[in-house]
């Protein structure tokens, strides 16, 4: 290798290292400063390494009941919502991709129009709160995201890449559409299904807007809305304690960082199990656009 090529190679390595540090640095600052004392955090702000470590933020956060309620709500919404959304989206995409379905183009057009135009906020609120009567219900954070047209079209492209002779062979053997889908198509679609599952899980885990619209009961707040409430001008002690009153000095800044750390932990652990499917699934699903 020539000297100029080596210099260019080292230059690329340096860019990658710098970019990696810039990506990791915000997470490091949040994690490390969540263990700082409130006085030090107010005085020095974000530091790469605090002079004194303190668990005051975590202790204050874990003493109340709100963090446990929010964790339960977020886990319930994420697990139930992801399972239902993936099943509904996969079946809807299979119907659109099946050349024997008579109204597949009409269904595809309706999904495309919904994806492009969306819905008005007022009509959306009236439908969820009044017509479906989901106000202050955990289903208000699940039902609106059960079918994402963009994810459905990714699965449609994946299904169309599969040989249709598989369906014909199964039909000759006497298998019905439900049997073909769940016993044949679903197992061979694991890369695409895993990718869509990760997308839905992230969407449900990170969402706070639906809770802000439809949930007034603090006991039903998810983690993301809990972070928003802590950042807002509210009685932090009363909120974290589930309505209780504490005669203590609230570590407002540190407790926000501690909440962020407790919030992002579980969803990060999902990536190692999905990673081997992720690139393959999204690439295959995007081949035909």
N, C-alpha and C positions, 0 to 999 in steps of 0.2 A: 504494500500500500504506500502510495506517495505521501510525502509530508503534508501537502495541501489537503489530501483526503483525510489524513489523521486529524489535522487541525479542524476541519469541518465536522468530523465525527465527534470530537471532544466538545465542539461548540454546540452541537445538537444535544449531547448529554447534559451540558451545563444548562441549556434552556429547559430540558425536562426536569432537572433537579430543582431549578428555581420555580417552575410552574407547580411542581408537587408541593414544595414548601408553602407557596401561596395558597394552595388548596387546603392544606392541613392546618395552617396557622390559625384560621378562625375557630376551628374545632378545638384546637389546643388551648386557645385563650379562654374559650367558654368553659372547658373542662377544668383547667387549673384554677381559674379565678372563682369557680363555684366553691372552692375550698378555702377561699380567703375570708378574713373577717370583714364585717360590714364597714368598720372604720377605715381599715386599710384600703378597701375597694373604693370608698368615697374619696379618700385622700389621693391615691395614686392612679386610680382607674384600672384598666386592663394591663396586667404585667405578665411577662413570660414565665415568671416563677415568683409566687408571693413569698414575702419574708416569713410569715407565720401562717400555718395551716389551721383552719377552723372548720368544724362540721356544723356550725350554727344554722346555716341555711338548710341543710338536709334535716337536722334535728327539728327545726321549726316546721318544715314541710311535712315530715312524717308523723308529727304529733297530731295533726288534724285529720279529719275524715275525708276531706275533699279529694286528696290525691288518690286515695283508694277507690272512691266512687268514680272518679274520672278514668282511672285505669280500667276498672270493670266495664264502664260504658264504652271506652275506645276499643278494648279487646272484643267485646260483644259485637259492636258495629263492624269492626274489621273482619272478624271471622265469619259471622253470619252473612254480612254483605258480600264478601269476596266469594264465598261458596255459591250463594244464590246468583250473583252477577255473572260469574264464570259459566255456570250451568245455563242460564238464560241466554247469554251472549253466544255461547258455543252452539246451542240448538238453533237460535235465530240465524246465525251465519251459515249453518249447515242447510237450512231451508233455502236461503238465498242462493247458495252455491249448487244446489241440486238441480240439474237441468230438467227434471221431470215435474218440478213444481210449477203450476200454471201461473201463479201470481208473483213469482219471484222478482220480476222487474219492478212491479208496483211496490212491493215491500222494500226493495233496494232504494227506490226513489224516495219513499217516505222517510227512510232512515237518513238518506243524504240531505234532504230538505231540513230535517230536524237538526242535523249536525251543523249545517251552514247557517241557518237562520236562528236557531235556538228558540227561546220563549221569553216573553216579557215577564219581568219580576212580579208585577201585580197579579197577572193571571196565574203564574206559578204558585204564588203564595196562597191565593184563593183556592186553587185546586188541592194543595196539600193540607192546608189548615181547615178549610170549610167543607169541601166536597169529600175528601178522604178522611177528615176528622183525625188527623195525625198530630195536631198541636200538642206539645209536651209529651210526645211519645218517642221512644227510641227508634221506631220505624220511620219517623220523619227524616232520620239521618241515613237510612238504608235505601228506601224505595226510589228516590230520585236518581240514584246512580246505578240502578240495576241493569241498565242497557246503555252502553256507550257506543254510538254508531262507528266511531273511528276504530275501536278495538274489534268490532264486528267485521269491518271490512278487511282488517288484517287477517282474521280467521277465514274469511271468504277466499282471499287470495291463497291461503295455505291449503284449504280444502280443494280448490280447483287445481292445485299442483299434484294432487293425488290421482292415481289412475282410476277412472270410473269403472273399470272392469272389476274392481274389488266389490263394488256394490252389486253389479250384475251377477257375479259369481255367488255372492251371499243370497241374492234373491232367488236364484235357481235352486239353492239348497233349502229354500223355504223360510229364510229369515225375513222378518218385517223391518220397517224403517227404524223403529225404536231399538230393536236388537242390533241392527247394523251400526247404528250410531254409537251405542254404549259399549258394545263388545268388539267392534272392529275399528271404527273411525276414531273414537276417543283415545284408545291406547296408542295408536300410531301418531296422534297429534300432540303428544306430551310436550315437545319443545314449544310449540305455539301456545298451548294451554298454560304452561308454566309462565311464559312471558306475560300473557294477559292477566294471569293471577297476580303476578308481581305489580303490574300497573294498577289493578283494582285495589290491592292491599295498600299501596302507597296513597292512592286517592282517598280511601276511607280513613286511613290513619292520619293523614295530614289535613283533612278537611275540618274547618271550623265554621264555614259560612252557613251551612244548613242548621247547625246548632244555634248560631246567632239569630237566625230567622225564626225558628220554630220552638226553641227550648227556653223556657223561662225558669224552670225548676233547676236550682243549682245542683241538686243530686244527680241530674241527668247530663251535666256538662261533660264533654269529652276533654281529653288532655289539651288539645290545641286551643280550645276555647278557654280552658283554665289559664293557659299562658297569656292569652289576650286579656283576660280579666285581671291578672296580676299586673300587667303592664298599664292597664287603665287606672284611672283615679278612683279606687274603691277602697273599702276597709279590708286590707289584706288579711289581717288577723282573723276577722270574723269570717271571711270567705274560706280561707284555708282550714279553719277549725270547724267548718260546717255550721256556722251560725253562732259558735261559742265566742265569748269575749275573753281576750287575753290581755293581762296587764304586763306586757313585755315590750321590749324594743324590737320592732320588726325589721329583719335584715332584708329590706326591699330589693336592693340590687342583686345581692347574692342569691336570694331565694328564686329570682327569675332565672338565673344561670343554672341553679340546681334543678329547677323544673325542666329546663331544656334538656339537661343531661339525662334525667330520668325518662324523658319523653322519647328521645331519639334512639335510646339503647336497644329496645326490642326489635324495631323494624330493621336496624342495621344487621342484626343476627340472622335475618331471613336471607340476605344476599348470598352467603356461601352455599346455601342449599338450592338456589335458583340460578346461580351464575352459569353453570354448565349448559343450561337450557336457553339462557337469555339471548345470547348472540345468534345462535342457530335459529331460534324461533322467530326473532324479529327480522332476520335476513330472509328466511324462506317466505315469511308472510308478506314481505315487501317486494318480491321479485316481479309480480305482475301489477303492482300498484293498486 
